């Protein structure tokens, strides 16, 4: 027989309520600039998860492909830098046909 199943909190930004509130405010600001398309190309399943990871120091906004595209278009980031970020998230072989079988 299984024991009691305890619920897990959906979102815990910090154990300290004051710090959690500061992080929640930062998370809302980050969500306002993310595209909200939930493509997963950044390595997170959706924009909300990326924002949480950024607030907790586990990710960078530079991982968002859409924000990278804007930075490259505005001449703030070189395309090679954007490629290095993709390599760090997905691995170097993700787009060369070895990591994904493009024939299927």
N, C-alpha and C positions, 0 to 999 in steps of 0.2 A: 504494500500500500504506500502511496506517495504521501509525503509530509505536506504540511501547510505551504502553500505558495504565497510568498510575500511580494507585493507589487514593488516595482522599481520606479524611482522618479523618472519622468520623461526627460527632464532637463535640469541638470545640476551644474550651474556655472561655478559655484564656489560654496564651501561650507559656511563661510561668514556671510550673513545676510547683506551687510553693507557692501562688501566687495561684489557679491552676486548682483546687486542692483546696479552698480557701476558697470559691470560686465554686460548686463541686460541692455543698458542704454547704449553701450558701444555696439552690441549685436544689432540693435535696431538701426543704428546709423549705417552699419555695414550692409545690412539687408537692403537699405534704400539705394545703395549704389550698385548692388549686384543685379544682373539682368532678370533673374527669376525664371529662367527657362528650364532649370533643373536637368541639364544635359549630362552631368556627371563627368565631363571631360577634365575637370580639375582634380579628380580622384575622390571627391566626396559624392554621396548619392544625390544631393540636391543643394541648392543655394543656402538653405537654412543650416544644413550640416556644415558647409564650408564656413559660414559666418561663425558658428559655434566653435569650430576648430581654430579659426583665426583669433577669436577672443581668448581661447584657452592656450594660445601659443603653439598649437600643433600644426598650423598651416599658415599660408601667406595669401593675401589677396592677389598676388602675382600669379597664382595658380589658375585664376579664372581666365579662360581663353578669350572671352568677350572683352574683359578689361585689358588683356594683353593687346588685343587687336586695336583698341582705342589708343593705347599708349604708343604702339608702333605707328599708327596713322598720324598721331600728333608729334612724331619724332622724339618721343621720350624714352623709347625702348627700341633696341635694335632687334631685328628678326632672329638673329643668332641667339640672343639672350632668351627670347621667348622659346626657342627650340630647346635650349638647355633646361628651362623650367619644365617643359613637357617631358624631356628625358628623365628628369629627377622624379616626376610623378609616375610615369608609365614605364620607364625603362627605355633603353636606347633602340631596341628592335621593334617597338610597337607598330610603326608604320611602314616597315620594309617588307612585309609579307611573311616573315618568319614567325612573328609573334601571333599573327592572325592569319588564318587561311582565307584568303580573299576569294578563292574559287568556290567556296561552299555557299 
